[in-house]
Amino acid sequence: MSKTYKNIKGTFDIVPDPSISKDASPFSSGQWIRIERVVRDVVRRYGMQEIRTPILEPLDLIARGIGQLTDIVSKEMFAFSRDNTDYVLRPEITAPVVRAYLQHNMSQLLPVQQLFYIGPCFRAERPQKGRYRQFHQFGAEIIGEPGPMADVEVIRCMVDIYKELGITNMELRLNSLGDETSRPQYKAALQEYLEPHRNDLSETSRSRLEDNVLRILDTKNPDEQRLLQDAPRLSAFIDSESEDHFNIVCEMVDKAGIPFVHDPFLVRGLDYYTRTAFELESPDLGAQSALAGGGRYDLLATELGSKNPVPAVGFAAGIERLLIAVSELGDTAAIDDGPDIYIASLGDTALKWAIDTAAALRSDGGAVVTALAQKSLKAQLKDASKRNARYAIIVGEDELQSSVATVRDLRKSTQEEIPFASLPTLLKRS
Ligand code: HAM
């Protein structure tokens, strides 16, 4: 027997009808398209413009941007070399967007860019529900604005998308990571506090003690969480400008009617954040509860070679997790991509007529499908209803003689006779 192939573990085929396979994404392509349309509609209301960057990026960009010591860069990159160049399949889209912004000098056109994106990302994580090796993000970035209103706008936009989809059971956690003046002092204080407990720490946390101590705050280990209860808080070290910034963000988010908690342990898994950091969680998602995350990254552009600092803030969200969350609510809505008309034909002449008539109806804007070879009427009507067609036009020898077609409304299960010349009126019916 010849070899057969399967998709790579942690990746999925998105197919029109996933009920046929346990391997495909459990969400139909129609459900994916519907989510993408809602995202596009909400970000349009915020005046966001779309940016599309390549899936392949220079490894160095991602390593510098996200941080060498992060899990993403140190463990989870799909990277390879070719022709003396190191490439990576992008694990996220913020660093690529900032690269593009700098490379094309986009501030020339608009000093404050408000950009959104939708596309695949890749992380070599251990696959489980809600965590994949190829997953899809949508997100938005406001680049060029240092003030807290940009943070608020980004958070409102993110939350609006979930609200639009009926998701209300979510928790927004907010924190401020301070700036480059306050953070080193806080890191030193945290190290000093944790050092005497070095031997009680997990191996991962011990290795983070020297070079990435803030990530210890993110620990899921209950013993470490208890230990951290008495640890110094960043809020005691925060510079006054960052504090003012954070207070305004909290005030405005509260005013927008978005419930949130201030989580002093929220640090996020990417190193580019300064000041605001946030995460949106859904208790309905299980272990992988983060729907979306983001924050301010005022130093990323300089890290990526910009002479001038470029303040920016954004969020990104996982589409798979959003689909899981909406389906938990029993919402399986999908874009109805069924054709308007299915032409069923009987006999060779009628089949040719069907092909020509389909073309004519398409030029009137209709979505029209025909059988491509002769089949029984029963098989064609079954095909039409499987494809979720609205009408079936049935044409055989008699209909060709009289130039009048039998038309079946497949939703209402009614039937009528319509002259060929009037068939385009079917497309105008609601
Ligand atoms: P992130 O928290 O790494 O942030 O990812 C954002 C979202 O992508 C997560 O909340 C989650 O929904 C989804 N996600 C991440 N990894 C996976 C995975 N392996 N499988 C399924 N879904 C996943 C960022 O990527 C930042 N770029 C966010 C940002 C934008 N910060 C500023 N601007």
Boltz pocket constraint, residues with backbone or C-beta under 6 A from the ligand:
constraints:
  - pocket:
      binder: B
      contacts: [[A, 91], [A, 92], [A, 93], [A, 94], [A, 95], [A, 123], [A, 125], [A, 130], [A, 131], [A, 132], [A, 133], [A, 134], [A, 135], [A, 136], [A, 137], [A, 139], [A, 140], [A, 141], [A, 269], [A, 270], [A, 280], [A, 290], [A, 291], [A, 292], [A, 293], [A, 294], [A, 295], [A, 296], [A, 297], [A, 313], [A, 314], [A, 315], [A, 316], [A, 317], [A, 318], [A, 319], [A, 320], [A, 321]]
      max_distance: 6.0
